[in-house]
Amino acid sequence: MKIKQPHYDHMKAEINAVLAKYPSIVSEYEAGNFPRADKVKDLQRRFCFDLSHGAGLNRFISTVLYEYMNDNHVYTALKRICPTVTRNY
């Protein structure tokens, strides 16, 4: 993984705060209870990037991480941080 450890730790802390605040978010995504669920092809990718957005990480990703990473690297880090979701709809 290409991400620097302090950046990974920051992302993990912010995402874990969102997960603690919304404990049912995983089951909601698995059931398709989110906007435009019927159009999603890769549920895990959507979940990861939605969580990062909900955690307020967009500016951090664009100004800090994109200095040395691309979307694939960011997604790899997010997959390690975010819980796995399985489509049930």
C-alpha positions in Angstrom: 0.0 0.0 0.0 1.4 3.4 -1.0 -0.2 5.6 1.7 1.9 7.0 4.5 1.1 5.7 7.9 0.0 9.0 9.5 -2.4 9.6 6.5 -3.8 6.1 6.9 -4.3 6.6 10.6 -6.1 9.9 10.0 -8.5 8.4 7.5 -9.1 5.4 9.7 -9.9 7.6 12.7 -12.3 9.7 10.7 -14.1 6.8 9.1 -14.3 4.9 12.4 -16.0 8.0 14.0 -18.7 7.8 11.2 -19.2 4.1 11.7 -19.6 4.6 15.5 -22.1 7.4 14.9 -24.1 5.3 12.4 -23.9 1.7 13.5 -26.5 0.4 11.1 -24.8 1.9 7.9 -23.4 -1.5 6.8 -26.7 -3.2 6.9 -28.4 -0.3 5.2 -25.9 -0.5 2.3 -26.2 -4.3 2.1 -30.0 -3.9 1.9 -29.7 -1.2 -0.7 -31.2 1.6 1.5 -29.2 4.5 0.0 -29.7 6.8 -3.0 -29.4 5.3 -6.4 -28.7 1.8 -5.0 -30.2 0.2 -8.2 -27.4 1.8 -10.3 -24.4 0.6 -8.3 -22.2 -2.0 -9.9 -19.4 -2.2 -7.3 -21.1 -1.9 -3.9 -17.8 -2.0 -1.9 -16.3 0.8 -3.9 -19.4 2.9 -3.5 -19.5 2.2 0.2 -15.9 3.1 0.7 -16.0 6.4 -1.1 -19.4 7.3 0.5 -17.9 6.7 3.9 -14.9 8.8 3.1 -17.2 11.6 1.9 -19.3 11.2 5.0 -16.2 11.5 7.1 -15.3 14.8 5.5 -12.1 13.4 3.8 -12.7 14.8 0.3 -10.4 17.8 0.8 -7.8 15.7 2.6 -7.8 13.2 -0.3 -7.6 15.9 -3.0 -5.0 18.1 -1.3 -2.8 15.6 0.5 -3.2 12.1 -0.9 -3.4 13.0 -4.5 0.0 14.6 -4.2 1.5 11.1 -4.3 -1.4 8.7 -4.9 -4.2 8.0 -7.4 -7.8 6.7 -7.0 -6.6 3.1 -7.0 -4.2 3.7 -4.2 -6.9 5.6 -2.2 -9.4 2.8 -2.8 -6.9 0.2 -1.6 -6.5 2.1 1.7 -10.2 2.5 2.0 -10.9 -1.2 1.5 -8.6 -2.0 4.4 -10.3 0.6 6.6 -13.9 0.1 5.8 -16.0 -3.0 6.7 -16.8 -5.4 3.8 -20.3 -5.1 2.5 -22.2 -7.8 0.6 -25.2 -7.0 -1.6 -28.5 -8.5 -0.2 -30.8 -6.8 -2.7 
